[in-house]
């Protein structure tokens, strides 16, 4: 069994991901969220949602109207989140750049997540850049999770080696 993590004390103005709830929740955010691919901003909103879950940096979701038309191409397959339900995946395409399975959405989420039905989030590691209020995010480690790490959150964060059973 892995050693339990020791939360990093949050600095002033930070949130600890260890204070986030389990089960996960979604909440609206007025932060400016942006995604860049192919040298172009393909998504920008102040009407997003963030999903918060113990040990994870937030994932940010964009309303459909705030993602450029045509950049999301259904990728088939899916996954199931114990909190949000069945996810649908998308390739993200901008000009000659294609990022396979780089975004996902919950078309029919569970009741607590219905406000963000059809909203889309992006894997920051697969985009040129993702930003929260102008700050470039650091991708959450690992190939499965899609959290957006900013200076506003203190970890440690699930996703890296040895964190599977946190």
Residue pairs with C-beta under 8 A, 6 or more apart in sequence:
1 165
2 162
2 163
2 164
2 165
2 166
4 166
5 18
5 55
5 156
5 163
5 166
6 156
7 16
7 17
7 18
7 154
7 155
7 156
8 16
8 154
8 155
8 156
9 16
9 154
10 16
10 154
11 154
13 152
14 151
14 152
14 153
14 154
15 152
15 153
15 154
16 153
16 154
17 54
17 55
17 56
17 57
17 153
17 154
17 155
17 157
18 54
18 55
20 52
20 53
20 54
20 55
20 56
21 52
21 53
21 54
22 53
22 54
23 53
23 82
23 83
23 112
24 51
24 52
24 53
24 56
24 83
24 84
25 51
25 52
25 53
25 112
26 49
26 50
26 51
26 52
26 61
26 112
26 113
26 115
26 116
27 49
27 50
27 52
28 47
28 48
28 49
28 115
29 48
29 49
29 50
29 60
30 46
31 46
31 48
31 50
31 60
31 132
31 133
32 44
32 45
32 46
32 131
32 132
32 133
32 134
33 43
33 44
33 45
33 46
33 48
33 60
33 62
33 130
33 131
33 132
34 41
34 43
34 44
34 129
34 130
34 131
35 41
35 42
35 43
35 44
35 62
35 122
35 127
35 129
35 130
35 131
36 42
36 127
36 128
36 129
36 130
36 131
37 71
37 92
37 94
37 97
37 99
37 127
37 128
38 94
38 95
38 96
38 97
38 128
39 94
39 95
39 128
40 68
40 94
40 95
42 67
42 68
42 71
42 92
42 94
43 62
43 66
43 67
43 68
43 71
43 120
43 122
44 66
45 62
45 63
45 66
47 63
47 66
48 60
48 61
48 62
48 63
48 66
48 119
49 60
49 61
49 115
49 116
49 119
50 58
50 59
50 60
50 61
51 58
51 59
51 61
51 84
51 113
51 116
51 121
52 58
53 83
55 156
55 157
55 158
55 163
55 166
56 140
56 145
56 147
56 157
56 158
56 159
57 140
57 147
57 148
57 149
57 150
57 153
57 155
57 157
58 147
58 148
58 153
59 121
59 146
59 147
59 148
60 121
60 130
60 132
60 148
61 105
61 116
61 119
61 120
61 121
62 119
62 120
62 121
62 122
63 118
63 119
64 118
64 119
64 120
67 120
68 94
70 93
71 92
71 93
71 94
72 90
72 91
72 92
72 93
72 103
72 120
73 90
73 91
73 92
73 93
74 88
74 89
74 90
74 91
75 89
75 90
75 91
75 100
75 101
76 89
77 89
77 101
78 86
78 87
78 88
78 89
79 86
79 87
79 89
79 104
80 86
80 87
81 87
81 106
83 110
83 112
83 113
84 106
84 109
84 110
84 113
85 106
85 108
85 109
85 110
85 113
86 106
86 107
86 108
87 104
87 105
87 106
88 104
88 105
88 106
88 107
89 101
89 103
89 104
90 101
90 102
90 103
90 104
90 105
90 120
91 98
91 99
91 100
91 101
91 102
91 103
92 98
92 99
92 102
92 103
92 122
92 126
92 127
93 99
99 123
99 126
99 127
102 122
102 123
102 126
102 127
103 120
103 121
103 122
103 123
104 120
104 121
104 146
105 118
105 119
105 120
105 121
106 113
106 116
106 117
106 118
106 119
107 117
107 118
108 117
109 116
109 117
121 146
122 130
122 146
123 139
123 146
124 130
124 137
124 138
124 139
124 140
124 146
124 148
125 139
129 136
130 136
130 137
130 139
130 148
131 137
132 148
132 150
132 152
135 150
135 151
137 148
137 149
137 150
138 149
138 150
139 146
139 147
139 148
139 149
140 146
140 147
140 148
140 149
140 157
140 158
140 159
141 157
141 159
141 160
141 161
141 163
142 158
142 159
142 160
142 163
144 159
145 158
145 159
147 157
147 159
149 155
149 157
156 163
157 163
158 166
